[in-house]
Each structure stands twice: as structure tokens, then as C-alpha cells.
Amino acid sequence: MDRISLIEENLFSYRERLKQHELYNSLENISDVRIFMEQHVFAVWDFMSLLKGLQRELTCVSLPWIPVLNTKTARFINEIVLEEETDVNELGAPKSHFEMYIDAMKQTGAEISQILSLISKVYDGKPVEEIVNELSITPETKDFVLFTFEVIKTKEPHIIAASFTFGREDVIPDMFLEIVKNTEEKDNVDYSKLTYYLKRHIELDGDEHGPLSLQMIAELCGDNDQKWQDVLYYAKLSLEKRIGLWNGVNSLIKEKNKVH
């Protein structure tokens, strides 16, 4: 069995916990989806920081420019950056996936004040840890984001790549698309931006970014046993944090349904 297959075998139980998570049964209508998006947007945002952390470590982003040690991994990450940071939306306008998500939140009526507050304070130069701890989001969402920045601070490409590749299990898109479609038909509303975002994500993750990320892991670890052990360790931790994030969202939805 190759190393990647061994990693995936070791992560199987974590992925099953995600796949069978109670959250998916709790999502019944667009109101539930809004609650989900208001927390998940932080994972969409810090994913971009993971990505840029990899670009910083694997390509030359300083002056004067010098050739990188591994042009293969540099190309991998630059290809992913191109589509995550400057993809095109449903109107053909260049936008990052984060910005597309914000647009989808606006269209569905989800609250964006907390994520906009974070972005504003980042612009002002305030430390991420302070900003996150001040936000009105679930403790699990805070924990998820803070862990992401702990990973980035290691400045170890294989560790950042582990969280990036194995720790970002996406929502079940078919179920989301079904809720959105049903709501559009029933209430005569337009949620085209969320539909586009979900479909684009399925397309890129399955066909391009997933395979590229696995190749990147193999390239970064080579025959180094310690690096492969690190990858497994951080992949498990990242999935645990994702499960925690889902737990927090699920609790919010349950609370909302109790009130109503």
C-alpha cells in the first residue's frame, strides 16, 4: 500500500464521523442553511490563509526573486491559488471563492456582520487571535480558526499541506443543493449565487484540486518517515476540529428550532 493510501485508511473513521454527522439531518430549510453559513464562512476565509501560507513557503513571494527549490510543488500551489483567489463567478467577473461565498450569504439573507468585522480588523493590523476571540461566533468556530493559524505558524509546508489536503472535508453538496432548489421553487426566490458556488466547488475539488493536493503531499514528504507521521497527526487533528465546528453549528440549529 502506498503512503497516501495508508494515510487515507487511517483517516477513514474520522471521515465517517463527518459523513454521518447529525448536522446533516438538522439542515432542513434555508433558515438552517443561513445559520450554517454564518459559521462556515470563517472556514472559507481561513482556508485562503492556509492556501497563502503554502504559497509563501513553496514559491518566491519576496524581492529580489530567486528560483524555488521545487518547481513542481510551486506549480501545484500556484494553480490552486489562481482558481481559489481569482476564479470567475456566475457572471464571469473575477472573484475569490471567499467573496463568492459572501455574495451567496447576502443573497440568502445570512448575517455577515461578524465576518466583515474580522476582515476590517485584519486590515487594521490587529492580531488574528485577538480578533477571533472577540467575535460573536461559537467557541467551536473560534477553536477551528485558531487551530488553522497554529498550523500556518509552523511554516512547515508538509504540515500546512496536511491540514489543507485532508482537513477540509466539505459539506455534502447534494443535500445543500436540494434544500436551496426546494426553497427557490416554494418561495419563488433566487439563490443562484449559492448554487453556483457549491457546483463550482464540487467541480474544482473533485477534478482538479483534490488530485493536485495529494500529489503535493507526496512531493513534500518524499521518503521522510517523520514528515509522513506529521501529515497523519495534523490531518487527524484538522478533522477533529472540523467535527467540532459541525458540533457547534448543529447546537445553534437545535437551539433555533427549540425557540420556534
C-alpha beads as a LAMMPS data file, in Angstrom:
LAMMPS data file: protein, C-alpha beads

260 atoms
259 bonds

1 atom types
1 bond types

-500.0 500.0 xlo xhi
-500.0 500.0 ylo yhi
-500.0 500.0 zlo zhi

Masses

1 110.0

Atoms # bond

1 1 1 0.000 0.000 0.000
2 1 1 1.407 3.440 -0.921
3 1 1 1.795 6.152 1.701
4 1 1 -1.184 8.245 0.584
5 1 1 -3.488 5.212 0.718
6 1 1 -2.196 4.407 4.195
7 1 1 -2.948 7.950 5.370
8 1 1 -6.450 7.779 3.909
9 1 1 -7.059 4.412 5.563
10 1 1 -6.054 5.912 8.922
11 1 1 -8.416 8.826 8.374
12 1 1 -11.386 6.671 7.385
13 1 1 -13.078 6.686 10.813
14 1 1 -12.752 10.485 11.084
15 1 1 -14.282 10.975 7.659
16 1 1 -17.101 8.603 8.532
17 1 1 -17.845 10.641 11.655
18 1 1 -18.113 13.691 9.434
19 1 1 -20.160 11.951 6.781
20 1 1 -22.636 10.617 9.364
21 1 1 -22.717 13.827 11.406
22 1 1 -26.063 14.756 12.961
23 1 1 -25.725 18.249 11.421
24 1 1 -26.778 16.955 8.017
25 1 1 -30.105 15.743 9.404
26 1 1 -30.604 19.049 11.204
27 1 1 -30.383 21.055 7.975
28 1 1 -33.981 21.103 6.839
29 1 1 -34.619 24.553 5.397
30 1 1 -32.964 27.745 4.197
31 1 1 -33.071 29.210 7.718
32 1 1 -30.868 26.328 8.875
33 1 1 -28.547 26.878 5.901
34 1 1 -28.174 30.541 6.894
35 1 1 -27.079 29.521 10.407
36 1 1 -24.630 27.081 8.873
37 1 1 -23.183 29.697 6.505
38 1 1 -22.728 32.273 9.276
39 1 1 -20.240 29.916 10.986
40 1 1 -18.830 28.102 7.954
41 1 1 -17.784 31.373 6.286
42 1 1 -14.902 31.523 8.786
43 1 1 -13.655 28.183 7.476
44 1 1 -13.952 29.515 3.919
45 1 1 -11.866 32.537 4.966
46 1 1 -9.133 30.722 6.889
47 1 1 -8.831 28.174 4.069
48 1 1 -7.495 31.061 1.979
49 1 1 -4.908 31.751 4.685
50 1 1 -3.817 28.098 4.615
51 1 1 -3.508 28.387 0.848
52 1 1 -1.464 31.591 1.008
53 1 1 0.675 30.066 3.756
54 1 1 1.558 27.266 1.352
55 1 1 2.242 29.730 -1.439
56 1 1 4.556 31.680 0.858
57 1 1 6.530 28.534 1.739
58 1 1 6.583 26.896 -1.708
59 1 1 7.044 29.840 -4.099
60 1 1 9.084 33.017 -4.087
61 1 1 6.977 35.917 -2.845
62 1 1 9.861 38.151 -1.758
63 1 1 12.182 40.510 -3.614
64 1 1 14.544 40.110 -5.313
65 1 1 13.093 36.974 -6.874
66 1 1 15.069 33.741 -6.730
67 1 1 14.270 30.308 -8.224
68 1 1 12.392 27.953 -5.912
69 1 1 13.805 24.591 -4.865
70 1 1 10.862 22.574 -6.161
71 1 1 9.106 23.952 -9.224
72 1 1 6.639 21.043 -9.229
73 1 1 5.115 21.955 -5.844
74 1 1 5.295 25.658 -6.745
75 1 1 3.224 24.974 -9.854
76 1 1 0.740 22.852 -7.873
77 1 1 0.072 25.632 -5.391
78 1 1 0.015 28.427 -7.969
79 1 1 -2.621 26.559 -9.983
80 1 1 -4.817 26.205 -6.901
81 1 1 -4.274 29.861 -5.914
82 1 1 -5.304 31.007 -9.389
83 1 1 -8.709 29.361 -9.072
84 1 1 -9.352 29.929 -5.362
85 1 1 -8.243 33.564 -5.218
86 1 1 -9.206 34.740 -8.717
87 1 1 -11.876 32.408 -10.097
88 1 1 -14.831 33.794 -12.061
89 1 1 -18.343 33.979 -10.646
90 1 1 -21.618 33.131 -12.383
91 1 1 -21.494 36.499 -14.198
92 1 1 -17.943 35.954 -15.456
93 1 1 -16.424 38.507 -13.046
94 1 1 -13.104 37.602 -11.320
95 1 1 -13.674 36.866 -7.630
96 1 1 -12.171 34.772 -4.877
97 1 1 -14.241 31.875 -3.588
98 1 1 -14.479 33.725 -0.280
99 1 1 -16.069 36.729 -1.988
100 1 1 -18.438 34.427 -3.880
101 1 1 -19.476 32.920 -0.554
102 1 1 -20.142 36.367 0.919
103 1 1 -22.266 37.213 -2.140
104 1 1 -24.202 33.970 -1.637
105 1 1 -24.742 34.815 2.038
106 1 1 -26.148 38.223 1.091
107 1 1 -28.478 36.638 -1.464
108 1 1 -29.800 34.082 1.025
109 1 1 -30.191 36.651 3.802
110 1 1 -27.469 35.258 6.069
111 1 1 -25.841 37.618 8.585
112 1 1 -22.374 38.826 7.500
113 1 1 -21.545 41.389 10.213
114 1 1 -19.150 39.108 12.142
115 1 1 -17.045 38.085 9.140
116 1 1 -16.937 41.692 7.874
117 1 1 -15.827 42.796 11.343
118 1 1 -12.984 40.273 11.186
119 1 1 -11.873 41.471 7.744
120 1 1 -11.994 45.117 8.839
121 1 1 -9.837 44.435 11.915
122 1 1 -7.364 42.382 9.865
123 1 1 -6.993 45.431 7.581
124 1 1 -6.261 47.487 10.687
125 1 1 -3.438 45.123 11.602
126 1 1 -4.933 43.622 14.755
127 1 1 -3.657 40.103 15.630
128 1 1 -5.925 37.335 14.355
129 1 1 -6.085 35.624 17.747
130 1 1 -7.446 38.780 19.406
131 1 1 -9.966 39.396 16.630
132 1 1 -11.313 35.847 16.681
133 1 1 -11.709 35.774 20.449
134 1 1 -13.781 38.989 20.341
135 1 1 -16.252 37.728 17.723
136 1 1 -19.804 36.571 18.471
137 1 1 -19.392 33.107 16.979
138 1 1 -19.440 29.626 18.522
139 1 1 -16.462 28.506 20.653
140 1 1 -16.022 25.639 18.180
141 1 1 -15.724 28.038 15.237
142 1 1 -13.162 30.090 17.158
143 1 1 -11.213 26.943 18.001
144 1 1 -11.265 25.874 14.345
145 1 1 -9.844 29.178 13.083
146 1 1 -7.235 29.479 15.837
147 1 1 -6.002 25.960 15.101
148 1 1 -5.630 26.882 11.412
149 1 1 -3.297 29.730 12.326
150 1 1 -1.306 27.497 14.668
151 1 1 -0.728 25.226 11.677
152 1 1 0.317 28.154 9.476
153 1 1 2.753 29.369 12.152
154 1 1 4.718 26.115 11.937
155 1 1 5.948 27.336 8.498
156 1 1 6.374 23.648 7.650
157 1 1 4.985 23.077 4.131
158 1 1 4.108 19.413 4.709
159 1 1 2.176 20.253 7.901
160 1 1 0.243 23.116 6.287
161 1 1 -0.418 20.864 3.280
162 1 1 -1.738 18.121 5.598
163 1 1 -4.400 20.415 7.043
164 1 1 -5.135 21.858 3.607
165 1 1 -5.472 18.492 1.859
166 1 1 -7.020 16.172 4.423
167 1 1 -8.638 18.501 6.942
168 1 1 -11.042 20.343 4.707
169 1 1 -13.907 17.918 4.303
170 1 1 -16.643 19.832 2.507
171 1 1 -20.331 19.861 3.274
172 1 1 -22.497 17.329 1.456
173 1 1 -23.270 19.452 -1.619
174 1 1 -26.156 17.343 -2.984
175 1 1 -28.135 17.854 0.201
176 1 1 -27.420 21.590 0.211
177 1 1 -28.390 21.947 -3.410
178 1 1 -31.655 20.126 -2.733
179 1 1 -32.607 22.481 0.118
180 1 1 -31.740 25.536 -1.993
181 1 1 -33.664 24.246 -5.007
182 1 1 -36.764 23.404 -2.946
183 1 1 -36.730 26.821 -1.266
184 1 1 -36.368 28.627 -4.591
185 1 1 -39.373 26.784 -6.008
186 1 1 -41.552 27.071 -2.902
187 1 1 -40.853 30.735 -2.063
188 1 1 -40.133 31.996 -5.594
189 1 1 -36.682 33.318 -4.618
190 1 1 -33.304 33.289 -6.343
191 1 1 -30.322 31.648 -4.639
192 1 1 -28.265 31.277 -7.820
193 1 1 -25.060 32.510 -6.189
194 1 1 -25.041 29.757 -3.574
195 1 1 -25.922 27.156 -6.203
196 1 1 -23.074 28.345 -8.414
197 1 1 -20.600 28.363 -5.510
198 1 1 -21.488 24.804 -4.487
199 1 1 -21.367 23.420 -8.026
200 1 1 -18.059 25.183 -8.748
201 1 1 -16.585 23.793 -5.547
202 1 1 -17.640 20.244 -6.420
203 1 1 -16.113 20.610 -9.869
204 1 1 -12.758 22.036 -8.734
205 1 1 -12.253 19.880 -5.628
206 1 1 -13.093 16.598 -7.338
207 1 1 -11.495 17.102 -10.726
208 1 1 -8.513 19.330 -10.031
209 1 1 -7.627 20.497 -6.531
210 1 1 -8.060 17.143 -4.765
211 1 1 -5.652 15.226 -7.022
212 1 1 -3.198 18.161 -7.104
213 1 1 -3.147 18.354 -3.307
214 1 1 -2.397 14.645 -2.944
215 1 1 0.462 14.953 -5.412
216 1 1 1.761 17.910 -3.410
217 1 1 1.732 15.875 -0.168
218 1 1 3.682 13.044 -1.804
219 1 1 6.185 15.504 -3.258
220 1 1 6.711 17.351 0.034
221 1 1 7.149 14.213 2.147
222 1 1 9.154 12.033 -0.235
223 1 1 10.725 9.196 1.742
224 1 1 10.881 11.111 5.007
225 1 1 9.114 8.962 7.638
226 1 1 8.855 11.815 10.157
227 1 1 7.091 14.037 7.629
228 1 1 4.563 11.318 6.823
229 1 1 3.918 10.889 10.569
230 1 1 3.430 14.654 10.886
231 1 1 0.974 14.625 7.999
232 1 1 -1.143 11.923 9.631
233 1 1 -1.047 13.656 13.026
234 1 1 -2.131 17.045 11.676
235 1 1 -4.669 15.537 9.291
236 1 1 -6.383 13.815 12.241
237 1 1 -6.287 16.981 14.335
238 1 1 -7.718 19.030 11.457
239 1 1 -10.591 16.603 11.002
240 1 1 -11.274 16.679 14.761
241 1 1 -11.524 20.469 14.546
242 1 1 -13.904 20.161 11.588
243 1 1 -16.092 17.755 13.573
244 1 1 -16.046 20.297 16.411
245 1 1 -17.117 23.055 14.018
246 1 1 -20.044 20.892 12.870
247 1 1 -20.973 20.207 16.520
248 1 1 -21.179 23.927 17.198
249 1 1 -23.328 24.638 14.137
250 1 1 -25.625 21.733 14.977
251 1 1 -26.155 23.083 18.504
252 1 1 -27.098 26.508 17.107
253 1 1 -29.662 24.993 14.738
254 1 1 -31.167 22.883 17.533
255 1 1 -31.460 25.958 19.773
256 1 1 -33.202 27.875 16.977
257 1 1 -35.672 25.066 16.418
258 1 1 -36.465 24.858 20.147
259 1 1 -37.344 28.548 20.196
260 1 1 -39.602 28.192 17.173

Bonds

1 1 1 2
2 1 2 3
3 1 3 4
4 1 4 5
5 1 5 6
6 1 6 7
7 1 7 8
8 1 8 9
9 1 9 10
10 1 10 11
11 1 11 12
12 1 12 13
13 1 13 14
14 1 14 15
15 1 15 16
16 1 16 17
17 1 17 18
18 1 18 19
19 1 19 20
20 1 20 21
21 1 21 22
22 1 22 23
23 1 23 24
24 1 24 25
25 1 25 26
26 1 26 27
27 1 27 28
28 1 28 29
29 1 29 30
30 1 30 31
31 1 31 32
32 1 32 33
33 1 33 34
34 1 34 35
35 1 35 36
36 1 36 37
37 1 37 38
38 1 38 39
39 1 39 40
40 1 40 41
41 1 41 42
42 1 42 43
43 1 43 44
44 1 44 45
45 1 45 46
46 1 46 47
47 1 47 48
48 1 48 49
49 1 49 50
50 1 50 51
51 1 51 52
52 1 52 53
53 1 53 54
54 1 54 55
55 1 55 56
56 1 56 57
57 1 57 58
58 1 58 59
59 1 59 60
60 1 60 61
61 1 61 62
62 1 62 63
63 1 63 64
64 1 64 65
65 1 65 66
66 1 66 67
67 1 67 68
68 1 68 69
69 1 69 70
70 1 70 71
71 1 71 72
72 1 72 73
73 1 73 74
74 1 74 75
75 1 75 76
76 1 76 77
77 1 77 78
78 1 78 79
79 1 79 80
80 1 80 81
81 1 81 82
82 1 82 83
83 1 83 84
84 1 84 85
85 1 85 86
86 1 86 87
87 1 87 88
88 1 88 89
89 1 89 90
90 1 90 91
91 1 91 92
92 1 92 93
93 1 93 94
94 1 94 95
95 1 95 96
96 1 96 97
97 1 97 98
98 1 98 99
99 1 99 100
100 1 100 101
101 1 101 102
102 1 102 103
103 1 103 104
104 1 104 105
105 1 105 106
106 1 106 107
107 1 107 108
108 1 108 109
109 1 109 110
110 1 110 111
111 1 111 112
112 1 112 113
113 1 113 114
114 1 114 115
115 1 115 116
116 1 116 117
117 1 117 118
118 1 118 119
119 1 119 120
120 1 120 121
121 1 121 122
122 1 122 123
123 1 123 124
124 1 124 125
125 1 125 126
126 1 126 127
127 1 127 128
128 1 128 129
129 1 129 130
130 1 130 131
131 1 131 132
132 1 132 133
133 1 133 134
134 1 134 135
135 1 135 136
136 1 136 137
137 1 137 138
138 1 138 139
139 1 139 140
140 1 140 141
141 1 141 142
142 1 142 143
143 1 143 144
144 1 144 145
145 1 145 146
146 1 146 147
147 1 147 148
148 1 148 149
149 1 149 150
150 1 150 151
151 1 151 152
152 1 152 153
153 1 153 154
154 1 154 155
155 1 155 156
156 1 156 157
157 1 157 158
158 1 158 159
159 1 159 160
160 1 160 161
161 1 161 162
162 1 162 163
163 1 163 164
164 1 164 165
165 1 165 166
166 1 166 167
167 1 167 168
168 1 168 169
169 1 169 170
170 1 170 171
171 1 171 172
172 1 172 173
173 1 173 174
174 1 174 175
175 1 175 176
176 1 176 177
177 1 177 178
178 1 178 179
179 1 179 180
180 1 180 181
181 1 181 182
182 1 182 183
183 1 183 184
184 1 184 185
185 1 185 186
186 1 186 187
187 1 187 188
188 1 188 189
189 1 189 190
190 1 190 191
191 1 191 192
192 1 192 193
193 1 193 194
194 1 194 195
195 1 195 196
196 1 196 197
197 1 197 198
198 1 198 199
199 1 199 200
200 1 200 201
201 1 201 202
202 1 202 203
203 1 203 204
204 1 204 205
205 1 205 206
206 1 206 207
207 1 207 208
208 1 208 209
209 1 209 210
210 1 210 211
211 1 211 212
212 1 212 213
213 1 213 214
214 1 214 215
215 1 215 216
216 1 216 217
217 1 217 218
218 1 218 219
219 1 219 220
220 1 220 221
221 1 221 222
222 1 222 223
223 1 223 224
224 1 224 225
225 1 225 226
226 1 226 227
227 1 227 228
228 1 228 229
229 1 229 230
230 1 230 231
231 1 231 232
232 1 232 233
233 1 233 234
234 1 234 235
235 1 235 236
236 1 236 237
237 1 237 238
238 1 238 239
239 1 239 240
240 1 240 241
241 1 241 242
242 1 242 243
243 1 243 244
244 1 244 245
245 1 245 246
246 1 246 247
247 1 247 248
248 1 248 249
249 1 249 250
250 1 250 251
251 1 251 252
252 1 252 253
253 1 253 254
254 1 254 255
255 1 255 256
256 1 256 257
257 1 257 258
258 1 258 259
259 1 259 260
